[in-house]
Amino acid sequence: MAMEGYSVVSEAVVQRVFWVDWFHNVPHINLTLHFVNSTFQPYSPVYQEVGLAVASSSEEASLGIIGSVPAGILILTLLVLLLYLLTRCCDNRPRKPGSITCLKVTLVLFAILTLGALGVSIWGNEEVHEGMTEAIRSLDNINSMVHSLSNQTKLFDETIRRNLQPQLNLFKETVQRQKSENQSVDMFIRESLHYMQGNISEVLLINVEDINSMMSGAEMGGVVHMLGVGELARWVGTQGVTGILMIVVLVVMVGVAKHSRCTLITFSVLGLLAMILCWGLTSLYLVSTVALSDWCMDPNPFLEGQLSKLVSRDVAAYYLRCDPTRKSPFTRYLTHAKQAAELVMTSLNKVTTLADSNYDRQEIHPRLDHLAAFVNQSQRSLGGVSALLECQSMHHQYRTALNATCYQAMSGVVYLLLSAAGSGLLFTILVWFTSHTWIYLNHKAEPGTSEERDPFLPGRGSRGGTLTSLGAPGYSRPRHSHTPPQTPPFPGTLNGRHLYHSDGMGSIGGGSGSAPATYNQGPSWRSILEE
């Protein structure tokens, strides 16, 4: 079960995963190798780097140094792999079948481990996506509240300008047409109407318009839309890259199964690219993790500085912290507007009492009823504006976005980091073993040996291959040679040649009366070979 940490940004408690504290404590150093503050303030002048041609914050410099660690590992790995290939590329010594089998089994095992590491990336990607989706949803709710506040102030303005003020002018004209016998009553009603118009136009409307102008820059519809599109693109891109890397891993498994030298060489190239990509992603995720951890430790200062570009710093701090002991920046405007509305209502009640007793009730009272209805409507609109300005609702959504980002999304980024680092290491091992394997794989055997091409010739390594050397000392006839053996001498022959004696003398020289001596040659070696 994951440990949990908590950070107080207001009277509410914000939840964060234990990885935040762990990565926040990673040493932050600048280009001069000095430790810097780990507070997330990348644009603060305190963190400006001195002595560089182009100024950059030390927070960015320290994160760059942290992100260069995986890049250094990648460069070192490539150099070692290059040296290995240089020492083994010309080594064509035959390998024992057992050693090749061991290498193939090792490749399959590491390929399976690599697929598992890439599977962690899919899990982490889903965690980040769910956390960011919830955070974006909360930001959209905040934007909807700001939009509702803007609509409420516009509705209030329309109620005053289109309804209350025209009705007040009509009532004033009616009173001027119907003069009362009591001049003091006429004077009091005219002064009351003038006082009501002043409170409506100079106090009520102005304060509400000031409130609207203070919140006009807080609408974040475009930012929320961009965040949603960017997160969707990030999620799809991460899934696609992970799928491609899994296909690359399958290439080595196919090469091992088919004992294909060409396939293993192809994986060596693709695996090298995958290794570079994984270590590059490791740098990116490491920088993102450390930066996100620094921000989650205390997100308010940085957000206040950014939101102060859209609204006043007091307004930003009011909604981000929602401190009950802190006075709302809208209190003064709301107080003046409510006082003006109450004064208008009080004056209208006095005018109604006097008008009912001094003017024609049937003509005056409908105007007064309309005025009272619109004043009540403006008070309700002002109450709605006041409710929307309360910090509790917006701060609850802000706290939800923080929890989703600093807990679930942060966990997902850590899983992506571990997956990228593990996959980079495993791809390095796979490329190493694959390069070691395909170098010692034999080429395909040539079709047919010398014996298969000419079965009558002696095999490789025979000491004699001609007919004149068949009887030489030390000659050993090949096992599968078809050369016929020498014919042994038979009785009455001399080296295979028959001798015939004469009938008369019984000697080789021959005598009178005898037939001439003849002799027949036995079968020759040529005839035997032709047979």
C-alpha positions in Angstrom: 0.0 0.0 0.0 1.4 3.4 -1.0 2.4 5.8 1.7 0.7 9.1 1.7 1.9 12.6 2.6 0.0 15.8 3.3 0.6 19.4 2.6 -1.4 22.3 4.0 -2.1 25.0 1.4 -5.1 26.4 3.3 -7.3 25.2 6.1 -7.9 22.1 3.9 -5.5 19.2 3.6 -4.1 18.3 0.2 -3.2 14.6 -0.4 0.1 13.7 -2.1 1.8 10.4 -2.8 5.1 9.6 -1.0 7.0 9.8 -4.3 6.7 13.6 -4.0 8.8 13.8 -0.9 11.3 11.3 -2.3 12.0 13.1 -5.6 11.8 16.5 -3.9 14.8 15.5 -1.8 16.9 14.7 -4.9 19.9 17.1 -4.8 19.3 20.2 -7.0 22.6 21.6 -8.3 23.3 24.3 -10.9 25.9 24.4 -13.6 28.6 25.5 -11.1 27.8 22.4 -9.0 26.3 24.4 -6.2 23.2 23.3 -4.3 20.1 25.5 -5.0 16.8 25.8 -3.3 14.4 23.1 -4.5 11.3 25.3 -4.2 9.5 25.4 -7.6 10.1 29.0 -8.7 11.6 28.7 -12.1 11.1 32.4 -13.0 12.3 33.9 -9.7 15.4 36.3 -10.1 17.0 34.5 -7.1 17.5 31.5 -9.3 19.1 33.3 -12.2 22.3 31.7 -13.3 25.4 34.0 -13.3 28.1 33.9 -15.9 26.1 32.4 -18.8 25.8 34.1 -22.1 22.1 33.5 -21.9 20.4 33.8 -18.6 18.6 30.8 -17.4 17.1 29.9 -14.0 19.0 27.6 -11.8 15.9 25.5 -11.3 16.0 24.8 -15.0 19.8 24.3 -14.9 19.5 21.9 -12.0 16.7 20.0 -13.8 18.9 19.9 -16.9 21.8 18.4 -14.9 19.4 15.8 -13.4 18.1 15.0 -16.8 21.6 14.6 -18.3 22.3 11.6 -16.0 20.3 9.1 -18.3 21.9 10.8 -21.3 25.4 10.1 -19.9 24.4 6.5 -19.2 23.3 6.2 -22.8 26.6 7.6 -24.2 28.6 5.3 -22.0 26.6 2.3 -23.1 27.0 3.2 -26.8 30.8 3.5 -26.4 31.1 0.1 -24.6 28.9 -1.5 -27.2 31.0 0.0 -30.0 34.2 -1.3 -28.5 32.6 -4.8 -28.1 31.5 -4.9 -31.7 35.0 -3.8 -32.9 36.6 -6.7 -31.0 34.0 -9.3 -32.1 33.1 -8.3 -35.7 36.1 -10.2 -37.2 35.9 -13.2 -34.8 34.5 -16.1 -36.8 35.5 -18.9 -34.6 33.0 -21.8 -34.5 30.9 -22.0 -31.4 29.6 -25.0 -29.7 25.9 -25.8 -30.2 25.3 -25.6 -26.5 26.6 -22.1 -26.2 24.4 -20.8 -29.0 21.4 -22.5 -27.4 22.2 -20.8 -24.1 22.4 -17.4 -25.8 19.0 -18.0 -27.5 17.3 -18.9 -24.3 18.8 -15.9 -22.6 17.5 -13.6 -25.4 14.0 -15.0 -25.0 14.1 -14.5 -21.2 15.2 -10.9 -21.5 12.7 -10.3 -24.3 9.9 -11.4 -21.9 11.3 -9.1 -19.2 11.4 -6.2 -21.6 7.7 -6.8 -22.6 6.9 -6.7 -18.9 8.7 -3.4 -18.4 6.9 -2.0 -21.4 3.6 -3.2 -19.8 4.4 -1.0 -16.8 4.5 1.9 -19.1 0.9 1.2 -20.2 -0.2 1.1 -16.6 1.6 4.3 -15.8 0.2 6.0 -18.9 -3.4 5.1 -17.8 -2.6 6.5 -14.3 -1.4 9.8 -15.7 -4.3 10.0 -18.0 -6.9 9.4 -15.3 -5.3 11.9 -13.0 -4.9 14.6 -15.6 -8.5 14.0 -16.8 -9.8 14.5 -13.3 -7.6 17.6 -12.9 -8.8 19.1 -16.2 -12.4 18.3 -15.3 -11.9 20.3 -12.0 -10.4 23.2 -13.9 -13.3 23.1 -16.3 -15.7 23.3 -13.3 -13.7 26.4 -12.1 -14.0 27.9 -15.5 -17.8 27.2 -15.5 -18.1 29.0 -12.1 -16.2 32.0 -13.5 -18.4 32.0 -16.6 -21.5 31.8 -14.4 -20.3 34.8 -12.4 -19.8 36.7 -15.6 -23.3 35.8 -16.7 -24.8 36.8 -13.3 -23.2 40.2 -13.4 -24.4 40.7 -17.0 -27.9 39.7 -15.9 -27.7 42.2 -13.0 -26.6 44.9 -15.3 -29.4 44.2 -17.8 -31.9 44.2 -15.0 -30.8 47.6 -13.8 -30.3 49.2 -17.2 -33.3 47.7 -19.2 -35.9 47.4 -16.4 -35.3 49.3 -13.2 -34.0 52.6 -14.7 -36.7 52.9 -17.4 -39.4 52.1 -14.9 -38.0 54.7 -12.5 -38.0 57.3 -15.3 -41.6 56.5 -16.1 -42.7 56.8 -12.5 -40.9 60.2 -12.3 -42.8 61.4 -15.4 -46.1 60.2 -13.9 -45.4 62.1 -10.7 -44.6 65.2 -12.6 -47.9 65.1 -14.5 -49.9 64.5 -11.4 -48.9 67.2 -9.0 -50.0 66.8 -5.4 -51.7 69.5 -3.4 -48.9 69.1 -0.8 -45.8 70.7 -2.4 -43.5 69.2 0.3 -44.7 65.7 -0.7 -43.9 66.4 -4.4 -40.5 67.8 -3.4 -39.7 64.8 -1.2 -40.7 62.3 -3.9 -38.6 64.0 -6.5 -35.6 64.1 -4.2 -36.1 60.4 -3.3 -36.3 59.5 -7.0 -33.1 61.4 -7.7 -31.4 59.8 -4.8 -32.5 56.3 -6.0 -31.2 57.0 -9.5 -27.8 58.1 -8.0 -27.5 54.9 -5.9 -28.4 52.7 -8.8 -26.1 54.2 -11.5 -23.2 55.5 -9.4 -23.0 52.9 -6.6 -24.9 49.8 -7.5 -23.8 49.4 -11.1 -20.3 50.7 -10.7 -19.5 48.2 -7.9 -20.9 45.3 -9.8 -19.0 46.3 -12.9 -15.8 46.6 -10.8 -16.4 43.0 -9.6 -16.9 41.8 -13.1 -13.7 43.5 -14.4 -11.7 41.9 -11.5 -12.8 38.4 -12.6 -12.9 39.0 -16.4 -9.3 37.7 -16.9 -10.0 34.5 -14.9 -11.8 32.7 -17.7 -9.7 29.7 -18.7 -11.8 28.1 -21.5 -9.0 28.2 -24.0 -6.4 26.9 -21.6 -8.6 24.0 -20.4 -9.3 23.0 -24.0 -5.6 23.1 -24.9 -4.8 21.0 -21.8 -7.4 18.4 -22.8 -6.2 18.1 -26.3 -2.6 18.0 -25.2 -3.3 15.2 -22.6 -5.2 13.2 -25.2 -2.3 13.5 -27.7 0.2 12.5 -25.0 -1.9 9.5 -24.0 -2.2 8.3 -27.6 1.4 9.0 -28.4 2.7 7.1 -25.3 0.5 4.1 -26.2 1.7 4.2 -29.8 5.4 4.3 -28.8 4.9 1.5 -26.3 3.2 -0.6 -29.0 6.1 0.0 -31.5 8.7 -1.0 -28.8 6.8 -4.2 -28.1 6.8 -5.0 -31.8 10.6 -4.5 -31.8 10.9 -7.0 -29.0 8.9 -9.5 -30.9 11.4 -9.2 -33.8 14.2 -10.7 -31.6 11.9 -13.5 -30.5 11.1 -14.3 -34.2 14.8 -14.3 -35.0 15.6 -16.7 -32.2 12.7 -19.0 -33.2 13.8 -19.1 -36.9 17.5 -19.1 -36.1 17.7 -16.2 -38.6 20.9 -14.2 -38.8 19.2 -11.5 -40.9 16.4 -11.0 -38.4 18.8 -10.8 -35.5 20.8 -8.2 -37.3 17.6 -6.2 -38.0 16.8 -6.3 -34.3 20.3 -5.1 -33.5 19.6 -1.9 -35.5 16.0 -1.4 -34.3 17.0 -2.3 -30.7 19.7 0.3 -30.8 17.1 2.9 -31.8 14.7 1.7 -29.2 17.5 1.9 -26.6 18.2 5.5 -27.5 14.5 6.3 -27.4 14.0 4.7 -23.9 16.9 6.6 -22.4 15.7 9.8 -23.9 12.3 9.2 -22.4 14.0 8.4 -19.1 15.6 11.9 -19.1 12.2 13.5 -19.9 10.3 11.6 -17.2 13.0 12.2 -14.6 12.9 16.0 -15.2 9.1 15.9 -15.2 9.0 13.9 -12.0 11.4 16.1 -10.0 9.7 19.3 -11.3 6.3 18.0 -10.4 7.5 17.0 -7.0 8.9 20.4 -6.3 5.6 22.0 -7.4 3.4 19.7 -5.4 5.3 20.5 -2.2 3.9 24.1 -2.3 2.0 24.9 -5.5 0.5 28.2 -4.3 3.5 30.6 -4.8 4.1 29.7 -8.4 0.3 29.7 -9.3 -0.2 33.0 -7.5 2.6 34.5 -9.6 1.1 33.1 -12.9 -2.5 34.0 -12.0 -1.5 37.6 -11.1 -0.9 38.2 -14.8 -4.7 37.5 -15.3 -6.2 38.8 -12.1 -4.9 40.7 -9.1 -2.6 38.9 -6.7 -5.2 39.4 -3.9 -7.8 37.6 -5.9 -5.5 34.8 -6.8 -4.4 34.3 -3.2 -8.0 34.5 -2.1 -9.1 31.5 -4.2 -5.9 29.5 -3.9 -5.7 29.6 -0.2 -9.3 30.3 0.9 -8.1 31.4 4.3 -11.1 32.2 6.5 -9.1 34.7 8.5 -8.3 36.6 5.3 -10.7 39.2 4.1 -12.2 38.8 0.6 -11.0 41.3 -2.0 -14.6 41.7 -3.1 -16.0 42.6 0.4 -15.8 46.4 -0.1 -17.6 46.3 -3.5 -20.2 43.9 -2.3 -20.9 45.9 0.8 -21.3 49.1 -1.2 -23.6 47.4 -3.7 -25.8 45.8 -1.0 -26.0 49.1 0.9 -27.0 50.9 -2.3 -29.7 48.3 -3.0 -31.0 48.5 0.5 -31.2 52.3 0.3 -33.0 52.1 -3.0 -35.5 49.7 -1.5 -36.0 51.8 1.6 -36.5 55.0 -0.4 -39.0 53.1 -2.7 -41.0 52.0 0.4 -41.2 55.7 1.6 -42.2 56.9 -1.9 -44.9 54.2 -2.1 -46.4 55.2 1.2 -46.6 58.9 0.2 -47.7 58.3 -3.3 -50.6 56.0 -2.3 -52.0 58.7 -0.1 -51.4 61.8 -2.3 -51.8 60.6 -5.9 -54.2 58.5 -8.0 -53.7 55.0 -6.7 -54.8 53.3 -10.0 -52.2 55.2 -12.1 -49.3 55.4 -9.6 -49.5 52.0 -7.9 -48.8 49.8 -11.0 -45.6 51.8 -11.6 -44.6 51.3 -8.0 -45.2 47.6 -8.2 -43.0 47.3 -11.2 -40.3 49.3 -9.5 -40.5 47.1 -6.4 -40.3 43.9 -8.5 -37.2 45.0 -10.4 -35.5 46.2 -7.2 -36.2 42.8 -5.6 -34.9 41.1 -8.7 -31.7 43.2 -8.6 -31.2 42.2 -5.0 -31.5 38.5 -5.8 -29.0 38.9 -8.7 -26.7 40.7 -6.4 -27.0 37.8 -3.9 -26.2 35.3 -6.6 -23.1 37.3 -7.5 -22.1 37.3 -3.9 -22.6 33.5 -3.6 -20.5 32.9 -6.7 -17.7 35.0 -5.3 -17.3 32.8 -2.3 -14.0 30.9 -2.4 -15.2 27.6 -1.0 -16.6 26.2 -4.2 -13.7 27.1 -6.4 -11.1 26.1 -3.8 -12.8 22.7 -3.5 -12.3 22.2 -7.2 -8.7 23.5 -7.0 -8.0 21.0 -4.2 -9.5 18.2 -6.2 -7.2 19.1 -9.1 -4.2 19.1 -6.8 -5.1 15.7 -5.4 -5.5 14.2 -8.8 -2.2 15.7 -10.0 0.0 15.2 -7.0 -1.3 11.7 -6.2 -2.6 9.7 -9.2 -0.8 11.6 -12.0 2.4 11.8 -10.0 2.3 8.0 -9.4 1.8 7.4 -13.1 4.8 9.6 -14.1 6.9 7.6 -11.7 5.7 4.4 -13.3 6.6 5.8 -16.7 10.0 6.7 -15.4 10.7 3.3 -14.0 9.4 1.6 -17.2 11.5 3.8 -19.5 14.7 3.2 -17.4 14.0 -0.5 -17.1 13.2 -0.8 -20.8 16.4 1.1 -21.7 18.5 -1.2 -19.6 16.8 -4.3 -21.0 17.1 -3.1 -24.6 20.8 -2.5 -23.9 21.2 -6.1 -22.7 19.2 -7.4 -25.7 21.3 -5.5 -28.2 24.4 -6.8 -26.5 23.3 -10.4 -26.5 21.9 -10.2 -30.0 25.1 -8.8 -31.4 27.0 -11.6 -29.6 24.6 -14.2 -31.1 24.4 -13.3 -34.7 28.2 -12.9 -35.0 28.6 -16.6 -34.3 25.7 -17.9 -36.3 27.0 -19.9 -39.3 26.0 -19.0 -42.8 23.8 -21.3 -44.7 25.7 -24.5 -45.9 26.5 -24.6 -49.5 24.3 -27.0 -51.5 26.2 -30.4 -51.7 29.6 -31.4 -50.5 32.5 -32.5 -52.7 31.5 -36.1 -52.4 27.9 -35.3 -53.4 29.1 -33.3 -56.4 31.5 -36.2 -57.6 31.0 -39.4 -55.7 34.0 -41.1 -57.5 36.6 -38.6 -56.3 38.3 -39.1 -52.9 37.0 -37.1 -50.0 38.6 -34.0 -48.4 41.9 -34.7 -46.7 42.8 -37.9 -48.7 46.5 -38.2 -49.4 46.0 -39.7 -52.9 43.5 -38.8 -55.5 45.0 -40.3 -58.7 45.2 -43.8 -60.1 49.0 -43.7 -59.9 48.9 -43.3 -56.2 46.5 -46.1 -55.3 49.2 -48.4 -54.2 51.5 -45.9 -52.6 52.6 -46.5 -49.0 50.4 -44.9 -46.4 47.4 -44.8 -48.7 44.1 -45.3 -47.1 41.1 -45.6 -49.3 38.2 -43.3 -48.3 35.3 -45.0 -46.6 32.8 -44.2 -49.4 35.2 -44.2 -52.3 34.1 -46.2 -55.4 37.6 -46.7 -56.8 37.9 -50.5 -57.5 40.7 -52.4 -55.8 43.7 -53.9 -57.6 43.2 -57.4 -59.0 45.4 -60.0 -57.3 47.6 -62.3 -59.5 46.2 -65.8 -60.2 48.1 -69.0 -60.8 49.7 -69.2 -64.2 49.7 -65.5 -64.7 52.3 -62.8 -64.2 50.7 -59.6 -63.1 47.5 -60.7 -64.7 49.0 -61.9 -68.0 48.5 -65.6 -69.1 51.4 -67.6 -70.4 50.8 -70.4 -73.0 53.3 -73.2 -73.6 54.0 -74.9 -77.0 52.6 -78.3 -77.6 55.9 -79.7 -78.9 58.7 -78.5 -76.6 56.9 -77.6 -73.5 59.2 -74.6 -73.2 58.9 -71.0 -73.7 61.3 -70.9 -76.7 59.1 -73.2 -78.9 60.3 -76.0 -81.3 59.7 -77.4 -84.7 56.2 -78.6 -85.5 54.7 -76.6 -82.9 52.3 -73.9 -83.2 53.6 -70.4 -82.7 53.6 -69.3 -79.1 50.8 -66.8 -78.4 49.6 -64.9 -75.4 46.4 -63.2 -74.4 46.3 -60.1 -72.3 43.9 -60.1 -69.4 41.3 -57.3 -68.7 42.8 -53.8 -68.4 42.2 -51.2 -65.7 40.6 -48.9 -68.3 37.9 -51.6 -69.1 37.3 -52.1 -65.4 36.8 -48.4 -64.8 34.5 -48.2 -67.8 32.5 -51.0 -66.5 
